[in-house]
């Protein structure tokens, strides 16, 4: 497998020849392509021109590309290259189209749908960021993983619009929604819901095969609307990274909507939001990662109107810089006395607050217990992501994982231009 990195800031008269030569040498092994602006900012017009030069060549080899990532600053650049993303991409397994923009409303005052026409029968993952596209005429809709970053990735920018866009991917098993941090409410007066709203009926959007849902850097309102308005009978895992200190107003339990749900992972949440999410979903496994006020959260999980919170949970894993063994002791005791004892408890922390006597007590009262002291939790998280990436490519050669600027597999015969 060959990885080719193409910085647009270094496009010159030799670019097309170099791309073609690099691809021809590796055409039998399969090719990963990463196109970025590089280390120099380009004007919107120049960026589009340079990217067009690149894709005029890539179009000839579209059937040999395995992973294609395009990360640019302007939506007009994506609009310019989409006509070249057509035809049969027999080997394409991953397609990323991302526009880096901090203010999408200013950048895209008028949203026009961009039709994706590429044929990719082996596609597994699609990522779109700030790109208003439709996939109705492309078989990328058979992808099993979809990541959407920012609300302008689809035509209807409401929560329902986003979910309907995702529902076009009929084989979807993993859905990621990131950076939905704008102030908005679910608009049931959208074109999808006009008739039902008039009758006071709320329709849900069904994802038959969805197994994992990840919501990253999102408002509590958005979390609530997504959980309320989807049906996923095979959903097993939910990962939530909310904007901190958000209020969560949902009251009804959602467990019945997700009968196979096993694990809920919470990153950086307030105690109140965390409690609401766990009480609504009632998962079997609880994962708490990088939470502030972790001691308060542990006490909150131990007490309250639902004593204790999330009684169905049997496993708990905690990542935190300073976890109190005393608070964990209280949590384990309360759950045990309420006949909902934890069977597994794993702690990853930067400070070893668990003395030998505490460890003995936990080992006696929890079937599986471990306390790991990690000096650099950032490295722990980075290694975890590498492990997950390697698992996804376990049938391929895996030498090293590059996680910046995108997660790309670094293999032999990689090509980095420095001319």
N, C-alpha and C positions, 0 to 999 in steps of 0.2 A: 504494500500500500504506500502511495506517495502523497505527501502533503505539500501543497503549493500555496505560498502566502503572496498575495498581490497587493502592495500598497499603491493606492491611486495617485499619491503625490509623486511617485517615481515613474509614472507612465511616460514613455518617450517613443520616438520612431521605431525602436527595436522591440517594443513590448510585445506586439503580436507574434513576431518571430520567436521570441524567448518562450512565450506561453505555449505556442504550438510545439516547439522542440521539446520542452519539458514534458508535455502531455504524451507526445508520441513515444518517448522513451519508456513511459510507464503505463501505456494504455492497457496492457494485459493484466496489470496488478490492481487496477482501480485507483481512483484519484480523489483526494480531499482538497477542496478549494476554499480559501478564505480571502475575501476581498474587503479591504477597509480603507479609509482615507489615508492611513499612515500617520506619520508624526508631524504633518504640516496641514493646516486648515486650508481648504479649497473653497472658492466661491461656488454657489449652487450651479451655475452654468458650467464651470470647469469640471466640477465633480461629475456631473451628468455626462459630459463629453468623454472624460477619461474612462468612466465605467462602460460607456457604449463601445469604446475601442476594445476594452477587455472582452466584453460579451459577444462581440462580432466573431472572436476567435473561439470562445467557449461554446458557442452554438454548434460549431462543427464537431465538437467532442462531447456533446451533452449526454450521449449514451454511455460514456465511460466514467462519468463523474459519480462518485458514491455519496459524498457529503458536500453540500454547497452552502456556504455562509456569506451573506452580503450584509455588511454593517456600514451604513452611510449616514450623512447628516441631513439629507434633504429627501423628502418624499418624491420630488420630481425626478430624482435619479432612479428610483424604483420604477416609476412610470415609464422612463425611457428604456429600461432594460427588459421589462416584462415581455415585449414582443419577441425577444431573443430566447426567452425561457419557454419555448414551445417545442413540440415534437415528442419523440419517444426517449425518455430517460430510463432505460431498462435497469440500470444499476443504482439509481438514486434512492438512498435510504433516509437522508436527512436534508431538509431545506429550511434555512433561516433567512428571513427577510426583516431586517431591523433598521429603523430610522432612529438615530440618537437625537432626541429633542426634549428639552426641559419644559417647553411650553407648546404642546401640540395644537392648542386652540389658535395661537398666533401663527404657527407655521402652516396650518391647514385650515384657513378660514372657510373654504368650500370643499366638502368631502365628495369626491367622485369615486365610485367603485372601480377598482382595477381588476380586470378579469384575468385569473391565472389559468393558462391553457395547457400547461405541461402535463404529459402523460408519464406517470411514475408508478408502475404496478408493484414495485417492491418498497415503496415509501413507508417508513416507520414513524418518523417524527417531523413535525412542522412547527416552526416558531415564527410568529409575526409580531412586530413591535412598531406601533404608530403607523401602520400601513393599512389603509382601507381596501381590502381585497374581497373578492368572491371566489368560491371554489366550485361552483355548481357545474362547470364544464371541464373540470380537471379531476383526475382520479387520485389526487393527493388527499381527497376526502376519505380515502381508505386508511390513512395514517392512524396508528394506535396511540400516538402521543401528540398533544397539541399544547403549545405555550403561547399565551397572548399577553403582551406587555403594553399597557396603557389602553384607554378606552377607544382610541380612534382606529383600532385594528379591524373594526367591522363597520358596516354602514349605519346601523341603528346603535347609537352610543349608550343607550340605557342598559341596565343589567340584563333585561330580557333580550335585547338585541345581541349582546355578547353571548348569552347562552344559546340563542338560536343559531348564531354563527358557528358555535362549537358543535351544536347538534348535527350540523351538516357532515361532520366527521363520524360516520355511522358505526365505525369499528373502534371508537375511542376507548382506551383503557386508562390513560393518564391525562388529566387536564390541569394545566397550570395557568393561573390568572395573577398577573403581577402589576404593581404600580397603579392600581385602581384607586387613587388617593384624592380624587376630585370630589367636590361637594355636590352630590346629586342624590335623588331618590328614584326608586323604581317607577317608571312611567307606564302604568297599565292602560293609558290611552294611546299607546303606540299602535301601529297598524296590526300587530299580532293579536291585540287583546280588546279591540274596540267592541266587538259584539258581546264578548263575555263580560266585559266591565259593565255594559248597559244592564246586564242581568244579574250583576253582583257575583259572578262566578270567577274564581281564580284558577287558572290552568297551570299545571306544572309541566316542565320540560323533562323528558325522560331520556336517560342515558343507559341503555340496556347493558352495556359491557363495561362501563366505567368502574375501575378498581381503585384508583388513587386520585385524590383531588388536592391540589396545592394552591393556597391563597397567600400571596406574598406582598407585603407593604400595601395593605388594603384597609379601608375604613371599616369600622364595626357595622355600619349600615349595609355596606356591600356584602360582608360576611353573612349577615342575617338574610339578605335578599337571596343570595345564592343558595343557602341551605334550605330556605323555605320553598324555593321555586324550582328545585330539581328533584327528580326521582332517580335513584340509582340502586336498584335491588342487589347489585353485586359489589357495591362500594365497600372496600376493606380498610382504607387508610385515608385520613385527612390530615394535612399539614397546614397550619395557619401561622402567619407572621403578621399580626395586626399593627397598625399605627398605635403607638403607646397611649394609654389612658383614654381609650374610647369607650363610650357607653353602649351597652348592648341591651336592647329592650325586648327581645323575643321572650315569650313566656311558655310556649307550648313545647313539649318534648318532641324531638324529631327522630327518635330511635326507630320507630316503626317504619320510617321511610327508608332506612338503611339497615335492613335486618342482618346483613353480614359484616357490619362495621366492627373491626377489631381494635384499631389503633388510632389515636388522635395525638398529633405532635403539636405543641404550642411553643412558639418562639417569641420572647419579648412581649409578654402580655401583662396587663394589670391584674391583680387578684380578682377584682369583680368580673372582668371580662373572661378570665380563665374559668372561673366558677360557672358562669353562665353557659359557656361553650360546652364544658364537660357535663353539666347537668342536662343540657338539651340532647346531647349525643349519646351519653352513657356508654363509652367505649370499654373494651376489655383491657386495653393497654394504654397507659398514660406516659407520654414523653414530655418532659419540661426542659427547655433548652435556653440557656443564657438569659435567665429572667432576673430582673432587679427585684429586690425585696423578697428573695426566695424564702426566707424564714416566715414572713407574713403569709405567703402563698401556701406554704405547708400547713400552717395553722388554719388557714381558711379552708383548705381541703379536708381538715379534720373535724370541723364544727360548722354550725349554722343551722338554718331551718331544715336542711336535708342532711341529717347526721348519719354517717359522714357523706361528703359530696362524692358522687359517682360510685355508688355501691357495687356496680357491676365490675369495676376495674380489679384485675388480679395481678397485673404487672405494672411496675413503675420504674422509669429510668429518668435520672436527673443530671443535667449538665449545668454547672454553676461555679463561679469563682470561689464562693465561700458558702458551703452547705453546713447547716447546724445538725450535728448528730442528736442533740437534745430534742429539736423540733421533729426530726424524723422518728425518734423514740415515741413521742406523743402520738404522731400520726399512726404508727404501727399498732400501738396499744388500743387506740380508739376504734380503729377498723376491726381489730381482732375481737373486741368486746361487742361490736355490733354485728358479728357473724359475717363479716365481709373482709376477712383477712387477706393481706397481700401474699401472693405465692412467690413473687420475684421482685427484688428491689436492687437496682444497680445505680451507683452514684459515681459521677465523674466530676471531680472538683479540683481547684487549684491549691487548696489548703487542706491538710490532713487534720480534720477536727475529730476524727473517729479513733478514740483510744482503744487499747486492747480489750478492756472490759466491755466497751460499747460493741465492738465487733462480735464478741462472744454472745452478747445478748441478742443482737440481730440474727446471728446464725441459728440461735435456738428458736426464734420466733418467726423467722421467714425461711421458707424452704430453700430459696436460692438468693444469696446475698453477696454483693461485691462492692468494694469501696476503692476506687482507683484515683490516685492523686496525679494530676496532669499539670505540669508547670505552665505549659502554654496551651490554653484551651483553643486558641485560634488555630494552632497546628493540628490539634485533635480534629477540629471541624474540617480543616483542609484535607487531612488524611481520609476522613470519612467520605468526602466527596470523591476523592480519587478512587477509593474502594468501590463506591457505587458505579463510577464510570467504567472501571475495569470489569465489573460484573456484567455490564451491558455489552461489553465487547469480548466476553470470555472465550468465544470461538475464534477470535482473531489474534494476531500478534499484538502484544501490548508491552511496549518498552517504557513509555513515559507518558504522563498525562499533562498537557499544558492547560492551565485553567485561566489564563489571561491572554488576550481580552475576552476570548470565548473558550469554552471547553472543547479542545480539539485534540485528537490523538496524534502524538508525535511519533512517527515511524522512520525507518530507514529510508533513504532516498528523498528526504524532505528537501524542499527548495525554498530558500529565503533569498530574496533579491536584495542586493546592496549596491547596485550600480548607481 
